Amino acid sequence: MDINSASSVVLQALTQATSQDTAVLKPAEEQLKQWETQPGFYSVLLNIFNNHMLDVNVRWLAVLYFKNGIDRYWRRVAPHALSEEEKMSLRAGLITNFNEPVNQIATQIAVLIAKVARLDCPRQWPELIPILLESVKVQDGLQQHRALLTFYHVTKTLASKRLAADRKLFQDLAAGIYSFACSLWNHHTDTFLQQVCAGDEAAAINSLERTLLSLKGSVCITDILKGFLMACVSSSGRQVGSQNPCREKLEKTIILYTKVLLDFLEYHPYPFIPLIRCSLEFAVSYVFTEVGEGVVFERFIVQCMNLVKMIVKNDAYKPAKNIEDSKPEILEAHRIKTEFFTHPTLTEIGRRLVSHYFLLTEEELAMWEEDPESFAVEETGGDSWKYSLRPCTEVLFLDIFHNYSQTLTPVLLDMVQNLPCVSSLIPVYNAVGLAAYELFDNVDFDSWFKNQLLAELQVSHHSYKLIRRRVIWLIGQWISVKFKSDLRPLLYEAILSLMQDPDLVNNLPSSTNVLLAFTITCLNMSLPVDDFEFRTEQFLPYLESIFSLLFQLLQQVTECDTKMQVLHVISCVIERVNIQIRPYVGCLVQYLPLLWKQSEEHNMLRCAILTTLVHLVQGLGAESKNLYPFLLPVIQLSTDVSQPPHVYLLEDGLELWLVTLENCPSITPELLRVFQNMSALLELSSENLRTCFQIINGYTYLSATEFLQNYAEGLCRSFCELLKDITNEGQVQVLKVVEIAIKVSPLLGAHMFQPLLPNVFRGIIDGERYPVVMSTYLGVIGRVLLQNSSFFSSLLTQMAGEFNQEMDQLLGSLIEMWVERMDNITQPERRKLSALALLSLLPSDNSVIQDKFCGIINICVEALHDVMTEDPETGTFKDCMLMTHFEEPKLTDDEEPPTEQDKRKKLLALEDPVHSVSLQRYVYEKLKAQQLLMGDQGFQALMETVDTEIVRQLQEFLQGL
């Protein structure tokens, strides 16, 4: 593309591409796209955006096309790459002047130059940095600013390169420009401070912007940081009014400096050690003394608190338990911290955190009245501690209290005992709640609860609502730390009273009242499953009332976050009381389908509904079948990977599917049909595979014949694909499914999963080296041999052909490997299975089996040791794995009743040879049959092949039969 002749047509196309008329716009864009790969096109674009006489929109578009072209065509290996000659010309043209008048275009040009620098600097573009450094020295304000802007983007981009060679080049570059960057920053900072003092607002803003760019372009700024913050905050902060336009830019500059300090501390803790003292002095002075009053602003306070927190908590500054094992620099850091955090300093910090920063501000009080839910969400903080003042304050308090609890505990206890006024309750209670674990040995919370807190909860005056909220929150914090179980009924009554407060319940704002929010949070804290002090019988008298109020609250609130919170507590209640929830869930069962429909656009709320349904199904047990018209479509949608919501719902949906199967009394066509989703789930091969296998087993236990006839063929194909690329653990999980199918339905299971069995057989013969996999292989083949001998014979015939061996020879190899790898089997059930399976080969006149007789007896005796227990009264042995009848277990109040699947497993065990056949009797009968087959003399010769000690142990086990 000839530059002179092409400039006009490219300019025309760019002009048309800025049109609002799509009929004009689209053809122009298409034409520009075709020119992207033409030689000379980017030279034309450079001339256009450098021409300040042209329309701004056209120049802007030219810059964007140029910038996009760098990503696509600048690399030498790229298709349609720019020639080296054109790139050389473009590089020279990009840095001929820095006088772009339009800020937005100047920024894009700076980014564009940085993109080229990332690829070419310094090897192909050695002159870039020197020219930039010269350009920032000029007196012209515009040119200096544009050069600084470019310098910043170039250094930022080069610093992001990660290859070792690139890092070395950048370090060399940084070393070369460090002194210049420092002097440039010093110059603009001094100028800024002088202009602020002189009241020259416009000039001060310009100088401040140059100061900012100088810092951003700097690379190593340890020396820069030592003095600026003090000067900037104290000198300029007092002289720039809150409404002054300069203040906003000044605050951004201060935040940048503190961010640099924080980054430096985070990534280079040891080089930061010389700055620990001055950083702490600076931060504590402005945030925890009167020095900062009227000067500091919220984001700056947050940054200073983060700085103190990171120094206090930094593991790099903590000496080893044995002080002699610590590095000198660690000891130096620890010494500096110890000298700084004196008793008076810690006392002042602790008191000011509680009395000043824990106080509710006017804005927070207004939010409490106007939007209580936002207030509650804001207060919880989450990951916002780095950016928001209240959560940041609480995190700092916790870290300082944890590290200096001996000093701060008496300070906090004194504040509790000497409250100057009622309004001081809120911040002090907040502190005591946060530090609950640290105060465990110093606060008699039970007595405090009975003698004071309970009474404060009962004060109904409107002005006391803030305190009631903080009290119930405080109890929620302490309940899992130190709270006698005998006091829980009093707490339940208090919670019930708060939830019934008509002033709160009948005047709900846009969402649940904050007091109610913290009340149900406290209720939730009193119900955790792992809380050993929870007693169901204590809670049952309040169950109906509390559950009813929670359900009313769920209906009344409108915000998704609040509904999720209420649903979570409802789930906890159901989980805690289990089947005793059944009389009270009718209303919830009727409401959940409506809530599910209303939450179509709110997947996280739907996740909460799924969790509630999980606990509801567990609580209802077999009665959950009545929920299937709603439940099964929910499972279908949640586990259908072709539906977009599955991204959010899949994990909870699979759990719901599993508990539905476990509690299902009998199979239904609809429940069987849901399994159509499984094939795609197995293809995902995700972290949910284990749950998928449990679901498959659930169907097998529920209705093996129907399930296997409908789905085993497809399952077998999926398993074959999975086994090609799966971990050993995953392989074990797949084969366990096959083993269970054969156990539940020996004929159908072995037949349906026949394509998988040759690989299992092959693995045994080849001596699979992973013990758990080998154990599973032997379990599968053991089931086939013991429960479907005719299928085993056909499998042996098939494998003999594959190995090109006689059947007897291959059988001998199988037995030999079985005996050799018996120690791989650790489960007693599977060890007994192996003994039963190998014994099932007897009696036999097959010479190969007789040749392996010794090994078979060895396995039997090992298994007898595993399963036989001695009756101390009679001195006889019995098989401890035998189950003779099904018995409903007697449960305590805290135990969960068996699921329908538990019952199915027990009934199946009654038919399983492992649990229905006495190994002792089976060994005796098989040996007797072998003796009859061979005659006494032949059998005696066979027994002589067995070690005499093994024979002695065998006779001891068989004594009395």
Summary of the structure (lengths in Angstrom):
residues: 961
radius of gyration: 38.7
end to end distance: 103.3
largest distance: 121.4
contacts: 3056
relative contact order: 0.02
helix: 76%
strand: 1%
